């Protein structure tokens, strides 16, 4: 009798499902993976990868699978019925380590990566945390609550400041260009050429500002959701203006968003007709950011007597581009 050929082990085991993110659900395994191994560790490696293309691909995949609105709603329903298994070995949306890694990516120097991470956390807060009572408790031993209040809140506020600085700088450049650019019938050819170059540079400024407004809007939406659903997060942001902590500036930052939104909308109105048509899509994230900022302000001040009492009547938002 001839020898029986051995099967190569290249096939996946039955019951094992692979997702686009690289996550693997092994329904036959009841033992959680060791630290530094398993689907969560693999995903975190990708979203912390040195190549922004790898990070962005992993974050986009997460946003369409684990952090998709329908997936989060389903997970929240399962958690409400007690069917959610965090230690099953599969990656879960409320995994504190994964949430921490996603929060870190909001400060990513690559704006598309930061935007994708903000989108994941915005969906998590809106479709999962808002439906699960675990975020509403004041139990400091809860990992999810600690990540939300001690990690996500400071990072969100830092991202708001970063985007505000970028938007303010871009607004000044756009405003200067609007004030100096514009050809007339008597303009020389050299002046017309310079105006064309200035118009092209202005277009790039508008595109960059649109990216910043989009991530700012998503960040503010997440921040508002944390304020509404996580009391510990509210406490974190209620240090008052006498405190020197970064989070004490949240009220002034939210006011600054409203001021910059108004000024950017004025800049859009001052652009010529062709540029207005080209940049109409920039108006939506500006309006969204203003709406989310107002929502965060309302939720933060709602029945928050200590924070209201600490707000001086002379507080003014930072100067916005005119």
Buried (B, 14 or more C-beta within 10 A) or exposed (E): EEEEEEEEEEEEEEEEEEBEBBBBBBEEBEEBBEEEEBBBBBBBBBBBBEEBEBBBBBBBBBBBBBBBBEBBBEBBBEBEEEEBEBEBBBBBBBBBBBBBBBBBBBBBEBBBBBBBBBBBBBBBBBBBBBBBEBBBBEEEEBBBBBBBBBBBBBBBBBBBBBBBEBBBBBBBBBBBBBEEBEBEEEEEEEEEEBBEEBBEBBBEBBBBBBBBBBBBBBBBBBBBBBBBBBBBBBBBBBBBBEEEEBBBBBBBBBBBBBBBBEBBBBBBEEBEEEBBEBBEEBBEBBBBBBBBBBBBBEBBBEEBEEBBEBEEEEEEBEEBBE
